Amino acid sequence: REENCLMNRTGLLLDITGTMPAELCRVELPNWHFHRVDCTSAAEQILVEHACEVGLVIFDSAVMTVLDDLAKLLSTERTEWIAIVDVAALQNALLCRFILDAFRDYHTLPIDPSRLAVTIGHATGMNHQPSTASPPPANRVHVAPIRLTCLSRRRVACHCFCAMVFVI
C-alpha cells in the first residue's frame, strides 16, 4: 500500500493569472498530478474532493488582492504549502510576513526545476510527519524582529523583515 501511495501523489497549483504552468512543466515530478486552478474558491473545492499533499501558490500582483481568501485556504492541515514568488515581491513587508506565517517553504523565480523538486519533496515528507509536538509555554517564548538580507545570483540584495522565535 505504501508503494502505491508513492506512485500517485496529488498536489494543487493556484495560479490566478495562469502564467506559470509552462515553466512548471520543466520540473520533473514523476508520479505527481497537480490540479491547476485560477481562484481560491476552485482551490477550496479541489481540497474538499482530493487529499492534496502539497499546494503551490504563484505570487503575483493578482494574488495580493485575495490574501484574506488565501489565508483561509492555507489553513488546511492536510496540505503543506509552498509559495512561488519573485524576489522583488519580497520587498513587500506584508507579503514577507504572510509567507512566513502561512507557508512551509517558498521558491523564488525564475524556477529552478531541480531545486523546486527538492522543495516539494521536503514538503511532502513534512506532510507525513506525526504532529505530536506541543507549542512551548507562552512564558518561554521570545519573539525578536530580525532583518534578513539575501543575495540573488545577480548579487541583488533582498531585505525582508520577519521575526525569529526563540524558546528559552
C-alpha positions as a Markdown table, in Angstrom:
| # | Residue | x | y | z |
|---|---|---|---|---|
| 1 | Arg | 0.0 | 0.0 | 0.0 |
| 2 | Glu | 2.8 | 2.4 | 0.8 |
| 3 | Glu | 4.4 | 1.8 | -2.6 |
| 4 | Asn | 1.1 | 2.6 | -4.3 |
| 5 | Cys | 0.9 | 5.8 | -2.2 |
| 6 | Leu | 4.3 | 6.9 | -3.5 |
| 7 | Met | 3.3 | 6.2 | -7.1 |
| 8 | Asn | 0.3 | 8.6 | -7.1 |
| 9 | Arg | 0.8 | 11.9 | -5.3 |
| 10 | Thr | -1.6 | 14.7 | -5.6 |
| 11 | Gly | -0.9 | 18.4 | -5.4 |
| 12 | Leu | -2.7 | 21.7 | -6.0 |
| 13 | Leu | -1.4 | 24.7 | -8.1 |
| 14 | Leu | -3.1 | 28.0 | -7.5 |
| 15 | Asp | -2.1 | 30.4 | -10.3 |
| 16 | Ile | -4.6 | 33.2 | -10.6 |
| 17 | Thr | -3.2 | 34.7 | -13.8 |
| 18 | Gly | -2.3 | 31.4 | -15.4 |
| 19 | Thr | 1.2 | 32.4 | -16.2 |
| 20 | Met | 3.3 | 29.6 | -14.7 |
| 21 | Pro | 2.2 | 26.2 | -15.9 |
| 22 | Ala | 4.6 | 26.2 | -18.8 |
| 23 | Glu | 7.6 | 26.8 | -16.5 |
| 24 | Leu | 6.4 | 24.2 | -14.0 |
| 25 | Cys | 6.2 | 21.6 | -16.7 |
| 26 | Arg | 10.0 | 21.6 | -16.7 |
| 27 | Val | 10.0 | 20.4 | -13.1 |
| 28 | Glu | 10.4 | 16.6 | -13.2 |
| 29 | Leu | 8.0 | 15.2 | -10.7 |
| 30 | Pro | 7.2 | 11.6 | -11.6 |
| 31 | Asn | 4.0 | 10.2 | -10.2 |
| 32 | Trp | 2.6 | 13.6 | -9.3 |
| 33 | His | -0.6 | 15.1 | -10.5 |
| 34 | Phe | -1.2 | 18.8 | -9.8 |
| 35 | His | -4.8 | 20.2 | -10.0 |
| 36 | Arg | -4.4 | 23.6 | -11.6 |
| 37 | Val | -6.9 | 26.3 | -10.5 |
| 38 | Asp | -7.1 | 30.0 | -11.0 |
| 39 | Cys | -9.1 | 31.1 | -7.9 |
| 40 | Thr | -9.3 | 30.3 | -4.2 |
| 41 | Ser | -12.9 | 29.0 | -4.4 |
| 42 | Ala | -11.8 | 26.4 | -7.0 |
| 43 | Ala | -8.9 | 25.5 | -4.9 |
| 44 | Glu | -11.2 | 25.0 | -1.9 |
| 45 | Gln | -13.3 | 22.7 | -3.9 |
| 46 | Ile | -10.3 | 20.6 | -5.0 |
| 47 | Leu | -9.2 | 20.3 | -1.4 |
| 48 | Val | -12.6 | 19.0 | -0.4 |
| 49 | Glu | -12.6 | 16.4 | -3.2 |
| 50 | His | -8.9 | 15.4 | -3.1 |
| 51 | Ala | -6.2 | 14.8 | -0.5 |
| 52 | Cys | -3.5 | 17.2 | -1.8 |
| 53 | Glu | -0.2 | 16.7 | 0.0 |
| 54 | Val | 1.4 | 19.8 | -1.4 |
| 55 | Gly | 0.0 | 23.1 | -2.6 |
| 56 | Leu | 1.8 | 25.7 | -4.7 |
| 57 | Val | 0.8 | 29.3 | -4.8 |
| 58 | Ile | 2.1 | 31.6 | -7.5 |
| 59 | Phe | 2.5 | 35.1 | -6.1 |
| 60 | Asp | 2.0 | 37.9 | -8.5 |
| 61 | Ser | 0.0 | 41.2 | -8.3 |
| 62 | Ala | -3.3 | 39.3 | -8.6 |
| 63 | Val | -2.7 | 37.2 | -5.5 |
| 64 | Met | -2.1 | 40.3 | -3.4 |
| 65 | Thr | -5.8 | 41.2 | -3.9 |
| 66 | Val | -7.1 | 37.9 | -2.3 |
| 67 | Leu | -4.8 | 37.5 | 0.7 |
| 68 | Asp | -7.7 | 37.1 | 3.1 |
| 69 | Asp | -9.2 | 34.3 | 1.0 |
| 70 | Leu | -5.8 | 32.8 | 0.6 |
| 71 | Ala | -5.2 | 32.8 | 4.3 |
| 72 | Lys | -8.4 | 30.8 | 4.8 |
| 73 | Leu | -7.4 | 28.3 | 2.1 |
| 74 | Leu | -4.0 | 27.8 | 3.6 |
| 75 | Ser | -5.3 | 26.9 | 7.0 |
| 76 | Thr | -6.0 | 23.3 | 5.8 |
| 77 | Glu | -3.9 | 20.9 | 7.9 |
| 78 | Arg | -3.7 | 18.2 | 5.3 |
| 79 | Thr | -1.7 | 20.2 | 2.8 |
| 80 | Glu | 1.9 | 21.6 | 3.0 |
| 81 | Trp | 2.0 | 25.0 | 1.2 |
| 82 | Ile | 4.9 | 26.4 | -0.9 |
| 83 | Ala | 4.9 | 30.0 | -2.2 |
| 84 | Ile | 6.5 | 30.7 | -5.6 |
| 85 | Val | 7.4 | 34.3 | -5.6 |
| 86 | Asp | 9.5 | 36.8 | -7.5 |
| 87 | Val | 12.5 | 38.1 | -5.5 |
| 88 | Ala | 11.3 | 41.7 | -6.0 |
| 89 | Ala | 7.9 | 40.9 | -4.3 |
| 90 | Leu | 9.8 | 40.0 | -1.1 |
| 91 | Gln | 10.4 | 43.7 | -0.7 |
| 92 | Asn | 6.8 | 43.9 | 0.5 |
| 93 | Ala | 6.8 | 43.5 | 4.3 |
| 94 | Leu | 3.2 | 42.4 | 4.3 |
| 95 | Leu | 3.9 | 39.6 | 1.8 |
| 96 | Cys | 7.0 | 38.5 | 3.7 |
| 97 | Arg | 5.0 | 38.2 | 6.9 |
| 98 | Phe | 2.3 | 36.4 | 5.2 |
| 99 | Ile | 4.7 | 33.9 | 3.6 |
| 100 | Leu | 6.5 | 33.4 | 6.9 |
| 101 | Asp | 3.2 | 32.7 | 8.8 |
| 102 | Ala | 1.3 | 30.6 | 6.2 |
| 103 | Phe | 3.8 | 28.6 | 4.1 |
| 104 | Arg | 6.0 | 25.6 | 4.8 |
| 105 | Asp | 8.6 | 27.0 | 2.3 |
| 106 | Tyr | 9.0 | 29.3 | -0.6 |
| 107 | His | 10.8 | 29.2 | -4.0 |
| 108 | Thr | 12.0 | 32.3 | -5.8 |
| 109 | Leu | 11.6 | 32.9 | -9.5 |
| 110 | Pro | 12.9 | 32.1 | -12.0 |
| 111 | Ile | 12.0 | 28.4 | -11.4 |
| 112 | Asp | 15.0 | 26.2 | -10.8 |
| 113 | Pro | 13.4 | 22.8 | -11.7 |
| 114 | Ser | 15.7 | 20.6 | -9.5 |
| 115 | Arg | 15.5 | 23.0 | -6.5 |
| 116 | Leu | 11.7 | 23.1 | -6.7 |
| 117 | Ala | 11.5 | 19.3 | -6.9 |
| 118 | Val | 13.6 | 19.1 | -3.7 |
| 119 | Thr | 11.4 | 21.7 | -2.0 |
| 120 | Ile | 8.2 | 19.8 | -3.0 |
| 121 | Gly | 9.9 | 16.5 | -1.8 |
| 122 | His | 10.7 | 18.1 | 1.6 |
| 123 | Ala | 7.1 | 19.5 | 2.0 |
| 124 | Thr | 5.8 | 16.0 | 1.1 |
| 125 | Gly | 8.0 | 14.5 | 3.8 |
| 126 | Met | 6.8 | 17.1 | 6.4 |
| 127 | Asn | 3.2 | 16.3 | 5.5 |
| 128 | His | 3.8 | 12.7 | 6.6 |
| 129 | Gln | 5.4 | 13.6 | 9.9 |
| 130 | Pro | 3.3 | 12.9 | 13.0 |
| 131 | Ser | 2.1 | 16.1 | 14.6 |
| 132 | Thr | 2.8 | 15.3 | 18.3 |
| 133 | Ala | 4.8 | 18.4 | 19.3 |
| 134 | Ser | 3.1 | 20.8 | 21.5 |
| 135 | Pro | 3.9 | 24.5 | 21.5 |
| 136 | Pro | 6.2 | 25.8 | 24.3 |
| 137 | Pro | 4.5 | 27.6 | 27.2 |
| 138 | Ala | 4.0 | 31.3 | 26.4 |
| 139 | Asn | 6.3 | 32.5 | 29.1 |
| 140 | Arg | 9.2 | 30.6 | 27.5 |
| 141 | Val | 8.9 | 32.2 | 24.0 |
| 142 | His | 10.7 | 35.3 | 22.9 |
| 143 | Val | 10.0 | 36.9 | 19.6 |
| 144 | Ala | 12.8 | 39.1 | 18.2 |
| 145 | Pro | 12.4 | 41.1 | 15.0 |
| 146 | Ile | 15.3 | 40.5 | 12.5 |
| 147 | Arg | 16.2 | 41.8 | 9.1 |
| 148 | Leu | 17.1 | 39.1 | 6.6 |
| 149 | Thr | 19.4 | 40.1 | 3.7 |
| 150 | Cys | 19.7 | 37.6 | 0.8 |
| 151 | Leu | 21.8 | 38.0 | -2.3 |
| 152 | Ser | 20.4 | 36.6 | -5.5 |
| 153 | Arg | 22.6 | 35.1 | -8.2 |
| 154 | Arg | 22.9 | 38.6 | -9.7 |
| 155 | Arg | 24.1 | 39.9 | -6.3 |
| 156 | Val | 21.0 | 42.0 | -5.8 |
| 157 | Ala | 20.2 | 42.4 | -2.1 |
| 158 | Cys | 16.7 | 41.5 | -1.0 |
| 159 | His | 15.7 | 42.7 | 2.5 |
| 160 | Cys | 12.9 | 41.1 | 4.4 |
| 161 | Phe | 11.8 | 41.9 | 8.0 |
| 162 | Cys | 10.4 | 39.0 | 9.9 |
| 163 | Ala | 10.5 | 37.5 | 13.4 |
| 164 | Met | 12.7 | 34.9 | 14.9 |
| 165 | Val | 11.2 | 32.9 | 17.7 |
| 166 | Phe | 13.5 | 31.7 | 20.5 |
| 167 | Val | 12.4 | 29.1 | 23.0 |
| 168 | Ile | 14.0 | 30.0 | 26.4 |
